[in-house]
């Protein structure tokens, strides 16, 4: 179950808010402080990718971000509703020019370099980037 769920209009200025929320929830979930910058950067790349896909494909739906705190893991899912067709490779979207496609690939490469546990899925109704990091629950001491 999602600890926090965000939905925001596909506008670049909302990506910063998603990064800040992700870092705060990750910290609360017990993600190591040294990894929080990686969480921020990965979420920023994933959200920027989703915003770009929405804008380039004329999708009015919001970008979705689900932040899930589990016992020993913190997960983030960033979802877009940019349609794909069966003729495209996983992780790619139609109607993206060569420049947009290379930016998309670059963003995915950055995410893969930052996150050990990452999965990218696409379908006719959109795509999801799932990322997770180890977490150790913090005990609350009064």
N, C-alpha and C positions, 0 to 999 in steps of 0.2 A: 504494500500500500504506500502511496506517495506521502512523504512527510510534508512536502510543499509542492504545489503545482502553480506554474505561471502560464499565463496566456497573454501575449502582447501583439499589438499591431506590427506588421512587418515593416518597421522603420528602423534604420540604423541606430538612431539615438536611444532605442530601448535595449540594445545589446549590453550597454554598460550596466544597467540595472540588473539584468539577468546574471552578469558576472559577479556583481556585488552580493546578490542574494545567494548564489551558488557557493561562494566562499564562506559566507556566514553560516549557512546550513551545514556545509562540510566541516567547518570548525566545531560546530555543536555536535556533529556526528562522531567526532573523534579522529578526523583525518589529520595526519601529522602536519604540523605547522610548515615544515619544509616543503610540503607538497601543495600547499594552498595556491601558490602562484601557478602551478601547472593546472590545477582545477580551473582557476580564473581564465587562463589562456585557452584551455581546451573548450570551455563553455563559450567563450567569446568567439572562437573559430567556428564552432558548430552553429551558434546562433546567427553569426554573420552569413554563413553558408545558407541557412534556412531563409533568412531575410532576402538574400540575393535571389534565391530560387523563386520565392513568392513574387518579388518585384518583376523579375524577368519573364515570368509566366502569367502575370496578371491575376494572381491568387489573392483574394480579399480576406481569406480566413486568417486567424491569428497563428503565430508560431507557438508551439507548446513546449514547455520545459517541465519535466517531472523530476524532483529530487527525492530520492528514497533512502532512508536510513534503515539499515538492517543491523543485525547483531555484530557482525565483523566486516561489514562492507557498506560503502556509500556509493550509490549509483545515480547517474543522471541520464535522462533520455531527452533528446532534443528532436522534436518532430516537425516536419513540414508537410504541407498538403499540396505540393507541386506534383502534378501527375506525371507518371512515366509510362512508357509503352513497353510491351514485351520485347521489342526489338533492340532495346538499350541494355547495356551491360549493367550489372548491379553497381549502385553508387553513382550512376550517371542519370541525367535527366534530359528529356527532349527539348528542342527549341532553345538550347544553350549554344551560343556560337563558340568558335574555337577558343577565343580569349576567355569567355565565361567558363568553358569546360576546363581549361588549364588552371584557372583560379579555383574551381571546385576541387580539382585533383590536388592542388597545392594545399588547400585548407584541410583536406582529408589526410594528406601526408604529415602536416603539422600536428594534427590531432593524434595520429598513430605514433608519432615521435614522442608525444607528451604522455600518452596513456597506454599502459601495458595491456589493459583489458578493454578493448573497444570493438564494437560490432556495428556495421552499417548495413541497413536493409532498405530496399526500395520496393514499391509496388505501384499499381495503377492509381492509387489514392494518395501517395506521398512517400516520404522516407523517414527513417528514424536512425539517429546515432545514439547508441547506448555505450556509456562509459562507466567504469567503476574503479574505485580505489579501496585499499584496505582501511579499516577504521577500527579503533578500539574505543568502546563506550567509556565516556568519562563519568566518574562518580561525582555526584553532587555533594559537596561537603559544606555544611552551613557555616 
